[in-house]
Amino acid sequence: MVTIERQHFDSGKSAFEALNADTVPFGPLAKKKLVQLGTALSTLKPGMRPGGFFKDSGTAVFLMDKLLPPDLSQGGVHTLRYESPRWSAVKINGSDDVCFFVDSKDFDIINADELASTCRRVGLDVRIFAWDYTKSAPRGYNPPPSKAKIIHRGFKRLCKGKLVGFVLGAYNNPFDARKKEERKY
C-alpha cells in the first residue's frame, strides 16, 4: 500500500513553499516526465505499445489534461477523481523531479496504490501527496515569478484549501533497455 504524504499548513503560501519549486524554465523536462508517466500508464491497456498515451506536441499541462483522466476513464481505470482541475507543474529545486499539482477543495487521489505500483513497475519513481492548508486571505496566495517557475492553465492563486498531486522522479525504463539489447544483434 502506498503512503500518501499528508500534511497541514498554515497558509497556501507555506504549502506552496513546501513544494520547493525552482525558478528555472523546465517545459521540456515536464513533457519528458509526462511521456514517462504515459509509458507507465500504457501498460494498463492490453495491446498498447509502451508510451502509447503520448504522441502530442502540446505543452506539459495540456498533456496532463489529456492523460488524467480522459484516457484512463475510457479504459476503465480511474486513477484520480476529476473535478475539472487546472493542473500546475513545478520543477523541484536541485533535482530533475517535476511536481504536478492541483489546488482544490475536494480533488483526491482515489487509486493512489494503482498509480504508484504502475509507475514503479516500469521504473518510474513517484511520490503522492495531499496537503491541506488554512485558507487565509480572501484572494488566496499568488506565487510570484521570482519565487518559482510554474507551468499552469487557468486560475493561478492558491485559495481552495488543498494541494493534491504527485512528484515524478528518477526513471529506469525497462523498455529502453530491451531496445538497446535488440540493437546489439
C-alpha positions as CSV (number, residue, x, y, z in Angstrom):
1,M,0.0,0.0,0.0
2,V,1.4,3.4,-1.0
3,T,1.8,6.1,1.6
4,I,0.1,9.4,0.6
5,E,2.1,12.2,2.2
6,R,-0.4,14.2,4.2
7,Q,0.4,17.5,5.9
8,H,-1.4,20.6,7.1
9,F,0.0,24.1,6.6
10,D,-1.0,27.4,8.0
11,S,-1.5,29.0,4.6
12,G,-1.4,28.5,0.8
13,K,2.0,30.3,0.8
14,S,3.6,27.8,3.2
15,A,2.1,24.8,1.4
16,F,3.5,26.2,-1.9
17,E,6.9,26.9,-0.3
18,A,7.0,23.2,0.8
19,L,7.0,22.2,-2.8
20,N,10.5,23.6,-3.0
21,A,9.9,24.9,-6.6
22,D,12.8,26.0,-8.8
23,T,13.0,29.3,-10.7
24,V,14.4,27.9,-13.9
25,P,12.3,27.1,-17.1
26,F,11.6,23.4,-17.4
27,G,9.0,22.9,-20.1
28,P,10.9,20.1,-22.0
29,L,11.6,18.3,-18.7
30,A,7.9,18.4,-17.7
31,K,6.9,17.0,-21.1
32,K,9.6,14.3,-20.7
33,K,8.2,13.3,-17.3
34,L,4.7,13.1,-18.7
35,V,5.9,10.9,-21.5
36,Q,7.5,8.6,-18.9
37,L,4.2,8.6,-17.0
38,G,2.4,7.8,-20.3
39,T,4.8,4.8,-20.7
40,A,3.9,3.6,-17.3
41,L,0.1,4.0,-17.8
42,S,0.2,2.4,-21.3
43,T,1.0,-0.9,-19.5
44,L,-2.6,-0.9,-18.1
45,K,-4.1,-1.3,-21.6
46,P,-3.5,-4.7,-23.2
47,G,-2.0,-4.4,-26.7
48,M,-0.9,-0.8,-26.3
49,R,2.7,-0.2,-27.2
50,P,4.8,1.4,-24.4
51,G,4.3,5.1,-24.2
52,G,1.2,4.9,-26.4
53,F,-0.6,7.5,-24.5
54,F,1.5,10.3,-25.9
55,K,2.1,11.4,-29.4
56,D,1.3,15.0,-28.9
57,S,3.3,18.2,-29.2
58,G,1.3,20.3,-26.7
59,T,2.5,21.8,-23.5
60,A,3.0,19.7,-20.4
61,V,-0.2,20.9,-18.7
62,F,-2.2,20.2,-21.8
63,L,-0.7,16.7,-21.9
64,M,-1.7,16.3,-18.2
65,D,-5.3,17.2,-19.1
66,K,-5.2,14.6,-21.9
67,L,-3.7,11.9,-19.6
68,L,-5.8,12.3,-16.5
69,P,-8.5,11.2,-16.6
70,P,-10.0,11.0,-20.1
71,D,-7.7,8.3,-21.5
72,L,-7.8,6.4,-18.2
73,S,-11.6,6.7,-17.7
74,Q,-12.2,5.3,-21.2
75,G,-10.1,2.3,-20.3
76,G,-11.9,1.7,-17.0
77,V,-9.0,2.8,-14.8
78,H,-9.8,5.7,-12.6
79,T,-6.6,6.9,-11.2
80,L,-7.8,10.2,-9.9
81,R,-11.2,11.7,-9.2
82,Y,-11.6,14.6,-11.6
83,E,-13.4,17.8,-11.0
84,S,-12.1,19.7,-14.0
85,P,-8.9,20.7,-12.2
86,R,-6.3,23.0,-13.6
87,W,-3.0,21.2,-13.3
88,S,0.1,23.2,-12.5
89,A,3.7,21.9,-12.6
90,V,6.9,23.0,-10.9
91,K,10.4,21.6,-11.1
92,I,11.8,20.6,-7.7
93,N,14.8,22.7,-6.7
94,G,18.1,20.9,-7.0
95,S,16.8,17.9,-8.9
96,D,15.2,16.7,-12.2
97,D,12.0,15.8,-10.4
98,V,8.8,17.5,-11.6
99,C,5.7,18.0,-9.4
100,F,2.2,18.1,-10.9
101,F,-0.4,19.5,-8.5
102,V,-3.9,20.8,-8.3
103,D,-5.3,23.4,-5.9
104,S,-8.7,22.1,-5.0
105,K,-11.2,21.7,-2.2
106,D,-12.3,18.1,-3.0
107,F,-9.9,16.7,-5.5
108,D,-8.5,13.4,-4.2
109,I,-6.3,10.5,-5.4
110,I,-8.6,7.5,-5.0
111,N,-6.4,4.9,-6.6
112,A,-3.0,6.1,-5.4
113,D,-1.9,2.4,-4.9
114,E,-2.6,1.7,-8.6
115,L,-0.8,4.8,-9.8
116,A,2.2,4.2,-7.6
117,S,2.5,0.5,-8.5
118,T,2.1,1.1,-12.2
119,C,4.8,3.7,-12.2
120,R,7.2,1.6,-10.1
121,R,6.6,-1.4,-12.3
122,V,8.3,0.4,-15.1
123,G,10.9,2.1,-13.0
124,L,9.4,5.5,-12.5
125,D,9.7,6.9,-9.0
126,V,6.5,8.6,-7.9
127,R,5.6,10.4,-4.6
128,I,2.0,11.2,-4.0
129,F,0.8,14.0,-1.6
130,A,-2.4,15.6,-0.3
131,W,-1.7,18.7,1.7
132,D,-4.4,20.8,3.4
133,Y,-3.8,24.4,4.2
134,T,-5.8,27.0,6.1
135,K,-7.5,29.5,3.8
136,S,-6.3,32.9,4.8
137,A,-6.6,35.9,2.5
138,P,-9.9,36.1,0.6
139,R,-8.0,36.3,-2.7
140,G,-5.6,33.5,-1.8
141,Y,-1.8,33.3,-2.5
142,N,-0.4,34.0,-5.9
143,P,3.2,32.7,-6.1
144,P,5.4,35.5,-7.5
145,P,7.5,34.6,-10.6
146,S,10.7,35.4,-8.6
147,K,9.9,32.5,-6.2
148,A,9.1,29.8,-8.8
149,K,8.7,29.0,-12.4
150,I,5.2,27.5,-12.8
151,I,3.6,25.9,-15.8
152,H,-0.2,26.2,-15.4
153,R,-3.5,26.7,-17.0
154,G,-6.4,28.7,-15.6
155,F,-6.5,30.1,-12.1
156,K,-3.1,30.9,-10.6
157,R,-3.9,31.6,-7.0
158,L,-3.9,29.0,-4.2
159,C,-7.2,29.6,-2.4
160,K,-9.2,26.4,-2.2
161,G,-7.6,24.8,0.9
162,K,-5.9,21.7,-0.6
163,L,-2.9,20.9,-2.8
164,V,-3.0,17.4,-4.3
165,G,-0.5,15.9,-6.7
166,F,2.5,13.8,-7.3
167,V,6.2,14.2,-7.9
168,L,7.7,12.2,-10.8
169,G,11.4,11.4,-10.1
170,A,14.0,9.1,-11.5
171,Y,13.2,6.8,-14.4
172,N,14.8,3.5,-15.2
173,N,12.9,2.5,-18.3
174,P,13.0,-1.3,-18.9
175,F,11.6,-0.8,-22.5
176,D,14.7,1.3,-23.4
177,A,17.0,-1.4,-22.1
178,R,15.2,-4.0,-24.3
179,K,15.6,-1.8,-27.4
180,K,19.3,-1.4,-26.7
181,E,19.7,-5.1,-26.2
182,E,17.9,-5.8,-29.5
183,R,20.1,-3.4,-31.4
184,K,23.2,-5.3,-30.4
185,Y,22.2,-8.3,-32.6
